Amino acid sequence: MGRVPTPAAATASLPSTASATPSLTRGNLVKEAPPGMFETIKHLPYGVTFGYPTGRCSDGLLMIDFLAQDLGLPFLNPYLGKNKSFDHGVNFAVAGATAVDPADQYNLTVPVPVASNSLKVQLRWLKDFLKYTFGTDQEIRRRLKTSLVLVGEIGGNDYNYAFFQDKPVAEVEKLIPGVVKTIIDAAKEVLDMGASRVIVPGNFPIGCVPGYLAMNAAKSEPADYDSAGCLRELNDFAAKHNSRLRRAVADLQASYPDAAVAYADYFDSFLTLLHNASTLGFDPASTRKACCGAGDGEYNFDWRRMCGFDGAAACAEPSTYLSWDGIHMTQAAYRAMSRLIYHGKYLQPQILSFPEKYGQT
């Protein structure tokens, strides 16, 4: 599940508890303390730009953090956090989670990394939270009516885990209908519960991600890349997911005319960021390279020595890179993406308004 519910963007709806001093609580994944590759996000250099690791897969803040700031809100606390305030919103997202429940998606003889807290689980957390906090269906509807619900961005890991098993694109494409249906069904549920503003993000152009570029380098030909150096087939795959999701969001908009339902275009906004990297303050020579990695190869990415592992190191200036660890973006890139989407043309339709007091972070 995305991060929900945050109070309405209207100034009058902002809570008096908004904090002038930013502080971040470690996220839901870290609260569960899973072993394996995600162990590294608990430690520096993750969080290095912010000042300490927070369980975010970046050197600092994410888009949801910038959105909260722009709405004049404190950062959202994770649902699994203990003794934390949820007066201003709750974050149910879990790093590494899938949309479709793993038991329904994969042959369980194949190990799936840290994907137990699927969208179904996160939606159940939301319902439990609302019931425990507000009690009656009437009060839940009233609260959701003045909230903003983000359903994602999710679905990317459903495909990542399949691709990481070296499955061909044609086979992974068969997952798209089920993934999109799961996302849309979750959005329908929160709308039926009374949500009046819902954002459903699409997925990134994964053919531009350093991890995928490195993984496919040995088996790709020059013709497999576009003018930006991204893998055409993988971007075409992501576009197919987004096209189906966008059509489903349009159906939601028609079915719920009294609600404001928007599609967040992560695909085209990222390509805009990529093609305008130099004017936006990024190093154009580093747009396809991880800031934190093993330090060798064109993409500074090695699955055996990912960021946080022995032999990997972070670059001196993460703010000049788009990619933090070869999979996730830097704080600077997330800030730019947040501006392009929530303050620009890539939230369709634009359903947010921002208090002048806070403006853009």
DOTI-632820 format. One record per residue (C-alpha): residue in three letters; x, y, z; residue number from 1. Coordinates in steps of 0.5 Angstrom, whole numbers, plus 500, padded with zeros to 3 digits. Layout:
// DOTI-632820
<site r="ala" u="X" v="Y" w="Z" k="NUM"/>
...
***
This chain:
// DOTI-632820
<site r="met" u="500" v="500" w="500" k="1"/>
<site r="gly" u="502" v="507" w="499" k="2"/>
<site r="arg" u="503" v="512" w="504" k="3"/>
<site r="val" u="496" v="514" w="507" k="4"/>
<site r="pro" u="492" v="518" w="510" k="5"/>
<site r="thr" u="495" v="525" w="510" k="6"/>
<site r="pro" u="491" v="531" w="511" k="7"/>
<site r="ala" u="488" v="534" w="505" k="8"/>
<site r="ala" u="493" v="539" w="502" k="9"/>
<site r="ala" u="488" v="545" w="503" k="10"/>
<site r="thr" u="492" v="550" w="508" k="11"/>
<site r="ala" u="486" v="550" w="513" k="12"/>
<site r="ser" u="486" v="542" w="514" k="13"/>
<site r="leu" u="494" v="542" w="516" k="14"/>
<site r="pro" u="495" v="539" w="523" k="15"/>
<site r="ser" u="498" v="544" w="528" k="16"/>
<site r="thr" u="503" v="539" w="529" k="17"/>
<site r="ala" u="507" v="540" w="523" k="18"/>
<site r="ser" u="514" v="540" w="525" k="19"/>
<site r="ala" u="520" v="545" w="523" k="20"/>
<site r="thr" u="525" v="541" w="525" k="21"/>
<site r="pro" u="525" v="535" w="520" k="22"/>
<site r="ser" u="526" v="528" w="523" k="23"/>
<site r="leu" u="526" v="521" w="520" k="24"/>
<site r="thr" u="524" v="514" w="523" k="25"/>
<site r="arg" u="526" v="508" w="520" k="26"/>
<site r="gly" u="522" v="505" w="515" k="27"/>
<site r="asn" u="517" v="499" w="516" k="28"/>
<site r="leu" u="522" v="494" w="513" k="29"/>
<site r="val" u="528" v="496" w="518" k="30"/>
<site r="lys" u="522" v="495" w="523" k="31"/>
<site r="glu" u="522" v="487" w="521" k="32"/>
<site r="ala" u="529" v="487" w="521" k="33"/>
<site r="pro" u="530" v="482" w="515" k="34"/>
<site r="pro" u="536" v="478" w="514" k="35"/>
<site r="gly" u="539" v="478" w="507" k="36"/>
<site r="met" u="541" v="484" w="502" k="37"/>
<site r="phe" u="536" v="489" w="505" k="38"/>
<site r="glu" u="540" v="489" w="511" k="39"/>
<site r="thr" u="545" v="494" w="508" k="40"/>
<site r="ile" u="540" v="500" w="508" k="41"/>
<site r="lys" u="540" v="500" w="516" k="42"/>
<site r="his" u="547" v="502" w="516" k="43"/>
<site r="leu" u="551" v="508" w="512" k="44"/>
<site r="pro" u="552" v="510" w="507" k="45"/>
<site r="tyr" u="545" v="509" w="506" k="46"/>
<site r="gly" u="542" v="516" w="509" k="47"/>
<site r="val" u="549" v="519" w="508" k="48"/>
<site r="thr" u="546" v="526" w="505" k="49"/>
<site r="phe" u="541" v="526" w="511" k="50"/>
<site r="gly" u="546" v="525" w="516" k="51"/>
<site r="tyr" u="544" v="518" w="518" k="52"/>
<site r="pro" u="541" v="511" w="516" k="53"/>
<site r="thr" u="533" v="511" w="516" k="54"/>
<site r="gly" u="531" v="505" w="512" k="55"/>
<site r="arg" u="530" v="508" w="506" k="56"/>
<site r="cys" u="534" v="505" w="500" k="57"/>
<site r="ser" u="537" v="512" w="498" k="58"/>
<site r="asp" u="542" v="517" w="501" k="59"/>
<site r="gly" u="537" v="521" w="504" k="60"/>
<site r="leu" u="529" v="523" w="502" k="61"/>
<site r="leu" u="524" v="520" w="498" k="62"/>
<site r="met" u="519" v="523" w="494" k="63"/>
<site r="ile" u="514" v="522" w="499" k="64"/>
<site r="asp" u="518" v="526" w="504" k="65"/>
<site r="phe" u="518" v="531" w="499" k="66"/>
<site r="leu" u="511" v="531" w="498" k="67"/>
<site r="ala" u="510" v="531" w="506" k="68"/>
<site r="gln" u="514" v="537" w="506" k="69"/>
<site r="asp" u="511" v="541" w="501" k="70"/>
<site r="leu" u="504" v="540" w="504" k="71"/>
<site r="gly" u="507" v="543" w="510" k="72"/>
<site r="leu" u="507" v="536" w="514" k="73"/>
<site r="pro" u="512" v="532" w="518" k="74"/>
<site r="phe" u="515" v="526" w="515" k="75"/>
<site r="leu" u="510" v="520" w="515" k="76"/>
<site r="asn" u="512" v="515" w="521" k="77"/>
<site r="pro" u="512" v="508" w="519" k="78"/>
<site r="tyr" u="506" v="503" w="521" k="79"/>
<site r="leu" u="510" v="498" w="524" k="80"/>
<site r="gly" u="514" v="504" w="529" k="81"/>
<site r="lys" u="512" v="504" w="536" k="82"/>
<site r="asn" u="510" v="510" w="540" k="83"/>
<site r="lys" u="510" v="514" w="534" k="84"/>
<site r="ser" u="505" v="519" w="532" k="85"/>
<site r="phe" u="500" v="518" w="526" k="86"/>
<site r="asp" u="496" v="524" w="527" k="87"/>
<site r="his" u="499" v="527" w="520" k="88"/>
<site r="gly" u="499" v="520" w="516" k="89"/>
<site r="val" u="502" v="513" w="516" k="90"/>
<site r="asn" u="506" v="510" w="511" k="91"/>
<site r="phe" u="505" v="503" w="510" k="92"/>
<site r="ala" u="510" v="502" w="504" k="93"/>
<site r="val" u="515" v="496" w="505" k="94"/>
<site r="ala" u="522" v="496" w="501" k="95"/>
<site r="gly" u="522" v="490" w="497" k="96"/>
<site r="ala" u="514" v="489" w="497" k="97"/>
<site r="thr" u="510" v="486" w="491" k="98"/>
<site r="ala" u="503" v="488" w="489" k="99"/>
<site r="val" u="501" v="481" w="488" k="100"/>
<site r="asp" u="502" v="476" w="494" k="101"/>
<site r="pro" u="508" v="472" w="493" k="102"/>
<site r="ala" u="504" v="465" w="494" k="103"/>
<site r="asp" u="499" v="467" w="488" k="104"/>
<site r="gln" u="505" v="470" w="484" k="105"/>
<site r="tyr" u="511" v="465" w="484" k="106"/>
<site r="asn" u="513" v="458" w="484" k="107"/>
<site r="leu" u="514" v="457" w="492" k="108"/>
<site r="thr" u="520" v="453" w="490" k="109"/>
<site r="val" u="524" v="459" w="488" k="110"/>
<site r="pro" u="526" v="464" w="493" k="111"/>
<site r="val" u="523" v="471" w="493" k="112"/>
<site r="pro" u="527" v="476" w="497" k="113"/>
<site r="val" u="523" v="480" w="502" k="114"/>
<site r="ala" u="516" v="480" w="499" k="115"/>
<site r="ser" u="512" v="478" w="504" k="116"/>
<site r="asn" u="509" v="484" w="506" k="117"/>
<site r="ser" u="505" v="485" w="499" k="118"/>
<site r="leu" u="500" v="490" w="497" k="119"/>
<site r="lys" u="494" v="485" w="500" k="120"/>
<site r="val" u="498" v="486" w="507" k="121"/>
<site r="gln" u="499" v="493" w="507" k="122"/>
<site r="leu" u="492" v="494" w="505" k="123"/>
<site r="arg" u="490" v="490" w="511" k="124"/>
<site r="trp" u="494" v="494" w="516" k="125"/>
<site r="leu" u="491" v="500" w="513" k="126"/>
<site r="lys" u="484" v="497" w="515" k="127"/>
<site r="asp" u="486" v="495" w="522" k="128"/>
<site r="phe" u="489" v="502" w="523" k="129"/>
<site r="leu" u="483" v="505" w="521" k="130"/>
<site r="lys" u="478" v="501" w="525" k="131"/>
<site r="tyr" u="483" v="501" w="531" k="132"/>
<site r="thr" u="484" v="509" w="531" k="133"/>
<site r="phe" u="477" v="511" w="528" k="134"/>
<site r="gly" u="472" v="506" w="530" k="135"/>
<site r="thr" u="466" v="506" w="526" k="136"/>
<site r="asp" u="465" v="506" w="519" k="137"/>
<site r="gln" u="462" v="513" w="519" k="138"/>
<site r="glu" u="468" v="516" w="522" k="139"/>
<site r="ile" u="473" v="512" w="517" k="140"/>
<site r="arg" u="469" v="515" w="511" k="141"/>
<site r="arg" u="470" v="522" w="514" k="142"/>
<site r="arg" u="477" v="521" w="515" k="143"/>
<site r="leu" u="479" v="518" w="509" k="144"/>
<site r="lys" u="475" v="524" w="505" k="145"/>
<site r="thr" u="480" v="529" w="508" k="146"/>
<site r="ser" u="486" v="525" w="506" k="147"/>
<site r="leu" u="490" v="523" w="500" k="148"/>
<site r="val" u="492" v="516" w="499" k="149"/>
<site r="leu" u="498" v="514" w="495" k="150"/>
<site r="val" u="497" v="507" w="492" k="151"/>
<site r="gly" u="504" v="505" w="490" k="152"/>
<site r="glu" u="509" v="506" w="487" k="153"/>
<site r="ile" u="508" v="498" w="487" k="154"/>
<site r="gly" u="509" v="493" w="482" k="155"/>
<site r="gly" u="516" v="494" w="480" k="156"/>
<site r="asn" u="518" v="488" w="485" k="157"/>
<site r="asp" u="514" v="483" w="482" k="158"/>
<site r="tyr" u="517" v="484" w="475" k="159"/>
<site r="asn" u="524" v="485" w="478" k="160"/>
<site r="tyr" u="524" v="478" w="482" k="161"/>
<site r="ala" u="522" v="475" w="475" k="162"/>
<site r="phe" u="527" v="478" w="471" k="163"/>
<site r="phe" u="533" v="477" w="477" k="164"/>
<site r="gln" u="531" v="469" w="476" k="165"/>
<site r="asp" u="533" v="471" w="468" k="166"/>
<site r="lys" u="526" v="470" w="466" k="167"/>
<site r="pro" u="525" v="473" w="458" k="168"/>
<site r="val" u="521" v="479" w="457" k="169"/>
<site r="ala" u="515" v="475" w="454" k="170"/>
<site r="glu" u="514" v="471" w="460" k="171"/>
<site r="val" u="515" v="476" w="465" k="172"/>
<site r="glu" u="509" v="480" w="461" k="173"/>
<site r="lys" u="504" v="475" w="463" k="174"/>
<site r="leu" u="505" v="478" w="470" k="175"/>
<site r="ile" u="502" v="485" w="468" k="176"/>
<site r="pro" u="495" v="483" w="468" k="177"/>
<site r="gly" u="495" v="481" w="475" k="178"/>
<site r="val" u="499" v="486" w="478" k="179"/>
<site r="val" u="495" v="492" w="475" k="180"/>
<site r="lys" u="489" v="488" w="477" k="181"/>
<site r="thr" u="492" v="488" w="484" k="182"/>
<site r="ile" u="493" v="495" w="484" k="183"/>
<site r="ile" u="487" v="497" w="482" k="184"/>
<site r="asp" u="483" v="493" w="486" k="185"/>
<site r="ala" u="486" v="496" w="492" k="186"/>
<site r="ala" u="485" v="503" w="490" k="187"/>
<site r="lys" u="477" v="501" w="489" k="188"/>
<site r="glu" u="477" v="498" w="496" k="189"/>
<site r="val" u="480" v="505" w="499" k="190"/>
<site r="leu" u="475" v="509" w="494" k="191"/>
<site r="asp" u="469" v="504" w="497" k="192"/>
<site r="met" u="471" v="506" w="504" k="193"/>
<site r="gly" u="471" v="513" w="503" k="194"/>
<site r="ala" u="477" v="516" w="500" k="195"/>
<site r="ser" u="476" v="522" w="496" k="196"/>
<site r="arg" u="483" v="523" w="493" k="197"/>
<site r="val" u="487" v="517" w="491" k="198"/>
<site r="ile" u="494" v="517" w="487" k="199"/>
<site r="val" u="496" v="511" w="483" k="200"/>
<site r="pro" u="503" v="512" w="480" k="201"/>
<site r="gly" u="506" v="508" w="474" k="202"/>
<site r="asn" u="513" v="505" w="474" k="203"/>
<site r="phe" u="520" v="507" w="472" k="204"/>
<site r="pro" u="523" v="506" w="465" k="205"/>
<site r="ile" u="527" v="500" w="468" k="206"/>
<site r="gly" u="531" v="500" w="462" k="207"/>
<site r="cys" u="535" v="506" w="464" k="208"/>
<site r="val" u="537" v="503" w="471" k="209"/>
<site r="pro" u="544" v="502" w="472" k="210"/>
<site r="gly" u="543" v="495" w="475" k="211"/>
<site r="tyr" u="539" v="492" w="469" k="212"/>
<site r="leu" u="544" v="495" w="464" k="213"/>
<site r="ala" u="549" v="492" w="468" k="214"/>
<site r="met" u="546" v="485" w="468" k="215"/>
<site r="asn" u="544" v="485" w="461" k="216"/>
<site r="ala" u="551" v="488" w="458" k="217"/>
<site r="ala" u="554" v="482" w="456" k="218"/>
<site r="lys" u="548" v="480" w="452" k="219"/>
<site r="ser" u="546" v="486" w="449" k="220"/>
<site r="glu" u="548" v="489" w="442" k="221"/>
<site r="pro" u="549" v="496" w="440" k="222"/>
<site r="ala" u="542" v="496" w="437" k="223"/>
<site r="asp" u="538" v="494" w="443" k="224"/>
<site r="tyr" u="540" v="501" w="446" k="225"/>
<site r="asp" u="536" v="508" w="445" k="226"/>
<site r="ser" u="539" v="515" w="444" k="227"/>
<site r="ala" u="540" v="515" w="452" k="228"/>
<site r="gly" u="543" v="509" w="453" k="229"/>
<site r="cys" u="537" v="505" w="456" k="230"/>
<site r="leu" u="535" v="498" w="454" k="231"/>
<site r="arg" u="529" v="499" w="449" k="232"/>
<site r="glu" u="526" v="492" w="450" k="233"/>
<site r="leu" u="526" v="493" w="458" k="234"/>
<site r="asn" u="523" v="500" w="457" k="235"/>
<site r="asp" u="518" v="498" w="452" k="236"/>
<site r="phe" u="516" v="493" w="458" k="237"/>
<site r="ala" u="515" v="498" w="463" k="238"/>
<site r="ala" u="511" v="502" w="458" k="239"/>
<site r="lys" u="506" v="496" w="457" k="240"/>
<site r="his" u="505" v="496" w="464" k="241"/>
<site r="asn" u="504" v="503" w="465" k="242"/>
<site r="ser" u="499" v="503" w="459" k="243"/>
<site r="arg" u="495" v="498" w="462" k="244"/>
<site r="leu" u="495" v="501" w="469" k="245"/>
<site r="arg" u="493" v="508" w="466" k="246"/>
<site r="arg" u="487" v="505" w="462" k="247"/>
<site r="ala" u="485" v="502" w="469" k="248"/>
<site r="val" u="486" v="509" w="472" k="249"/>
<site r="ala" u="481" v="512" w="467" k="250"/>
<site r="asp" u="476" v="507" w="468" k="251"/>
<site r="leu" u="476" v="508" w="476" k="252"/>
<site r="gln" u="476" v="516" w="474" k="253"/>
<site r="ala" u="469" v="514" w="470" k="254"/>
<site r="ser" u="467" v="509" w="476" k="255"/>
<site r="tyr" u="468" v="514" w="482" k="256"/>
<site r="pro" u="466" v="521" w="479" k="257"/>
<site r="asp" u="465" v="524" w="486" k="258"/>
<site r="ala" u="473" v="522" w="487" k="259"/>
<site r="ala" u="479" v="525" w="485" k="260"/>
<site r="val" u="483" v="520" w="482" k="261"/>
<site r="ala" u="490" v="521" w="479" k="262"/>
<site r="tyr" u="495" v="517" w="475" k="263"/>
<site r="ala" u="503" v="519" w="477" k="264"/>
<site r="asp" u="507" v="518" w="471" k="265"/>
<site r="tyr" u="514" v="516" w="473" k="266"/>
<site r="phe" u="516" v="514" w="467" k="267"/>
<site r="asp" u="516" v="520" w="463" k="268"/>
<site r="ser" u="518" v="524" w="468" k="269"/>
<site r="phe" u="524" v="520" w="469" k="270"/>
<site r="leu" u="525" v="521" w="462" k="271"/>
<site r="thr" u="525" v="528" w="462" k="272"/>
<site r="leu" u="529" v="528" w="468" k="273"/>
<site r="leu" u="534" v="524" w="464" k="274"/>
<site r="his" u="534" v="528" w="458" k="275"/>
<site r="asn" u="535" v="535" w="462" k="276"/>
<site r="ala" u="540" v="532" w="467" k="277"/>
<site r="ser" u="545" v="538" w="466" k="278"/>
<site r="thr" u="540" v="543" w="466" k="279"/>
<site r="leu" u="537" v="540" w="473" k="280"/>
<site r="gly" u="544" v="540" w="476" k="281"/>
<site r="phe" u="546" v="533" w="475" k="282"/>
<site r="asp" u="552" v="530" w="472" k="283"/>
<site r="pro" u="550" v="528" w="465" k="284"/>
<site r="ala" u="556" v="523" w="464" k="285"/>
<site r="ser" u="553" v="520" w="471" k="286"/>
<site r="thr" u="546" v="519" w="469" k="287"/>
<site r="arg" u="547" v="511" w="468" k="288"/>
<site r="lys" u="552" v="510" w="473" k="289"/>
<site r="ala" u="551" v="508" w="481" k="290"/>
<site r="cys" u="553" v="513" w="486" k="291"/>
<site r="cys" u="554" v="507" w="491" k="292"/>
<site r="gly" u="557" v="501" w="488" k="293"/>
<site r="ala" u="563" v="497" w="487" k="294"/>
<site r="gly" u="567" v="502" w="483" k="295"/>
<site r="asp" u="568" v="498" w="477" k="296"/>
<site r="gly" u="565" v="498" w="470" k="297"/>
<site r="glu" u="561" v="503" w="466" k="298"/>
<site r="tyr" u="555" v="503" w="471" k="299"/>
<site r="asn" u="559" v="502" w="477" k="300"/>
<site r="phe" u="554" v="496" w="479" k="301"/>
<site r="asp" u="556" v="489" w="481" k="302"/>
<site r="trp" u="550" v="484" w="484" k="303"/>
<site r="arg" u="556" v="481" w="488" k="304"/>
<site r="arg" u="558" v="488" w="491" k="305"/>
<site r="met" u="552" v="492" w="492" k="306"/>
<site r="cys" u="552" v="499" w="496" k="307"/>
<site r="gly" u="554" v="497" w="503" k="308"/>
<site r="phe" u="557" v="491" w="502" k="309"/>
<site r="asp" u="565" v="490" w="502" k="310"/>
<site r="gly" u="568" v="493" w="496" k="311"/>
<site r="ala" u="563" v="498" w="495" k="312"/>
<site r="ala" u="564" v="505" w="496" k="313"/>
<site r="ala" u="559" v="512" w="495" k="314"/>
<site r="cys" u="561" v="517" w="491" k="315"/>
<site r="ala" u="563" v="524" w="493" k="316"/>
<site r="glu" u="557" v="528" w="491" k="317"/>
<site r="pro" u="551" v="524" w="491" k="318"/>
<site r="ser" u="547" v="530" w="489" k="319"/>
<site r="thr" u="550" v="530" w="482" k="320"/>
<site r="tyr" u="548" v="523" w="480" k="321"/>
<site r="leu" u="541" v="520" w="479" k="322"/>
<site r="ser" u="542" v="513" w="481" k="323"/>
<site r="trp" u="544" v="512" w="488" k="324"/>
<site r="asp" u="545" v="504" w="489" k="325"/>
<site r="gly" u="544" v="502" w="482" k="326"/>
<site r="ile" u="537" v="500" w="483" k="327"/>
<site r="his" u="534" v="506" w="487" k="328"/>
<site r="met" u="535" v="514" w="486" k="329"/>
<site r="thr" u="539" v="519" w="490" k="330"/>
<site r="gln" u="535" v="524" w="494" k="331"/>
<site r="ala" u="537" v="530" w="489" k="332"/>
<site r="ala" u="533" v="525" w="484" k="333"/>
<site r="tyr" u="527" v="524" w="488" k="334"/>
<site r="arg" u="527" v="531" w="489" k="335"/>
<site r="ala" u="527" v="533" w="482" k="336"/>
<site r="met" u="522" v="527" w="481" k="337"/>
<site r="ser" u="517" v="530" w="486" k="338"/>
<site r="arg" u="517" v="537" w="483" k="339"/>
<site r="leu" u="516" v="534" w="476" k="340"/>
<site r="ile" u="510" v="530" w="478" k="341"/>
<site r="tyr" u="507" v="534" w="484" k="342"/>
<site r="his" u="508" v="541" w="482" k="343"/>
<site r="gly" u="508" v="539" w="474" k="344"/>
<site r="lys" u="505" v="536" w="469" k="345"/>
<site r="tyr" u="506" v="529" w="470" k="346"/>
<site r="leu" u="500" v="528" w="475" k="347"/>
<site r="gln" u="494" v="527" w="471" k="348"/>
<site r="pro" u="490" v="530" w="473" k="349"/>
<site r="gln" u="493" v="535" w="478" k="350"/>
<site r="ile" u="489" v="534" w="484" k="351"/>
<site r="leu" u="494" v="537" w="489" k="352"/>
<site r="ser" u="494" v="544" w="491" k="353"/>
<site r="phe" u="500" v="547" w="496" k="354"/>
<site r="pro" u="500" v="552" w="502" k="355"/>
<site r="glu" u="504" v="558" w="499" k="356"/>
<site r="lys" u="507" v="558" w="506" k="357"/>
<site r="tyr" u="511" v="552" w="504" k="358"/>
<site r="gly" u="512" v="552" w="497" k="359"/>
<site r="gln" u="517" v="547" w="493" k="360"/>
<site r="thr" u="522" v="544" w="497" k="361"/>
***
